[in-house]
Amino acid sequence: MRTDSGIAVSSTHYIKGQNMSKTKKSAKNVAADHETGAGGEFHQIAGATHPQLTNQRGLVVGDDENSLKAGERGPVLLEDHLLVEKTQHFDHERIPERIVHARGFGAKGYFELTHSLEGITKARVLTKVGVKTPVFTRFSTVAGNMGSADTARDVRGFAVKMYTDQGNWDIVGNNIPVFFIQDSIKFTDLIHAAKQEPDRGFPQAQTAHDTFWDFVSLVPESTHMLMWIMSDRAIPRSFRMMEGFGVHTFRLVNGAGDSTYVKFHWRPTLGMASIVWDEALKISGADPDFHRRDLWNAINEGNFPEWELGVQLFDEEFANKFEFDVLDATKLIPEETIPLKIIGRLVLDQNVDNYFAETEQVAFATTDVVPGIDFTNDPLLQGRNLSYIDTQLSRLGGPNYEQIPVNAPRCPMANMQRDGHMTMIPQKGRVSYSPSSLEADSPRQDPKNGFTSFRGSENGDKLRIRAESFGDHFSQALMFFNSQTEPEQNHIISAFIFELSKVETKAVRTRMLGQLVNVSPEIAQRVANGLGMLDAIKAVPAKVPVRTDLPTSDALSILKKAVPGVKTKVIGCLVEDGSDAKTILALKKAVTAAGANLKIVAPKIGGAHASDGTTIEADFQLAGGSSVLFDAVYVLLSKEGATKLSREGAAVAWVHDAFVHLKVMGASAAAKPLLDAAGVIKDDGIVIGDDHKAYLNRASQGRIWSREPGVCSVF
């Protein structure tokens, strides 16, 4: 249940202990060189042809799966020199491009609080209603290099830097609420596996290769995230139409020192939308900057993207009784269990002035918090707290990166830190130490208003271990799949088939099918059928069996939450000599009134000659204005123009792609020869004639999912 403040307290929903393994000792589980830890993670043991793993100084590593903690659910210890060395080496592997999230695009705007969390936190940015806090937001892909394409199948970074009056606060998240791993000591391995293979330097900006699937097939904790990354969430239509998440559980702390757990969510007011996979592949060729251009154009046109900030608030008692561990970044709390409390809005209303100075030099860090916001013992979060700052030291040249304008706080700043590479702020005076007595205006600590950590108590042995409460790797993966609509489920299956078809090593494909069996034999069978490997399905033993009783969550589906409308969307209209100018003007008027944009595509960039002798100005030349660039299309041709274009491969492909990508299509009656040549079959997404209102009404409902089984294989 929930209190009046919106904080979830203990509930009978998801009670710990159901179907949870109580085995504490490691057991031989998968193969002769594998052991399974207390949290269900795989430990590959040295022996036979496999030498001992060491650090850079030759020290043999006893556990490469878990960081050193104070108790199994306790904080990660700074003395974990193996974690520090592994992370620091990783952070310095690329100069100056980001190792992850290299391809990004940023914009400026503001955050406005609409509902105060007074009494729950002392962070003024979350208690002062109506204050507009300046922000810088950066969206990104994760795996690809800076020159990769926008529409790769990938997680999207969603990082927001708020310049509050108490210092900078960064919510450094993604467009997916969970992650691949539970412990940050595995982050290096994850990214190495996902990036281009080191011996050959390819493939990049994709996970459809052996090293990625080899890794995740041996890391069962990644299974939930794999469902998300194979879903349409990984190929969004626009940055403006995707959600954002803080991923981890954080703490809010009030003036009395009391703590409330919190998860952060960004919700786009335009609703979510995705593209389809074949479309994503073709957009990569037609416009590699598709998402960047979309955001830039929207802001320039005054269509400022907006998100609501929602929070899930809960107490320690709820955390203790919740079925899954709130410190596990591979798990989420369903909104049906703790509904979102909307507390503010993010508006992006200004493009950057200089891409490099701002988007490339912006430096986010999970440790950038303000008084009233604090960390938990999430072992992935604790490693990120180390990694981000270390990365910036390498990438931006030294310890003064926070003096770069895009990173500098907008509130007063004074400290005893001095000198260093690229110092930009001359600090006056002779005192650069504390305590001191030589100057009357030297900065001093402020216990009352300064940052103080939550006073939590920790008990437990110092050890490397994964908590047993982290051990269920498959139940929420099944919950996510079951929460999708039938088209969305089909897309997940197809994505697994596509990705695993690119894996050359059969043993890796077989092992991944074995992990999918642990989620659902039906899912594994469908994927195996698409791979032609039905005889290869063999379950990989699981420490904690999947639960099939978890209720579905509509909040996890894009289509179930779709927001109707065409506002800010782009409609492509194909014309040729002889097209009717009055109809085009009427269509443009209707499209503009609906808040959408009409773009004219013609065989020549100079446009086309209308039937009345006027010139129809073109926005795109046919070969450079593929229908994949538009949300819906209109084919406005004379009979002669349609007949002519029916013999033009680019025009046939333009119409055919729009049809197989399930887009709503409007057309003049005279366009039939081209529609026939492109294989268009009449359905409720094909609107013939000049009833533009009917066309836009249908386009506002989104793609024609009922068309999909007739245009592509469904396994």
Order of alpha helices (4+ residues) and beta strands (2+ residues): beta-beta-beta-beta-beta-alpha-beta-beta-beta-beta-alpha-alpha-alpha-beta-beta-beta-alpha-alpha-beta-alpha-beta-beta-alpha-beta-alpha-alpha-alpha-alpha-beta-alpha-beta-beta-beta-beta-beta-alpha-alpha-beta-alpha-beta-alpha-alpha
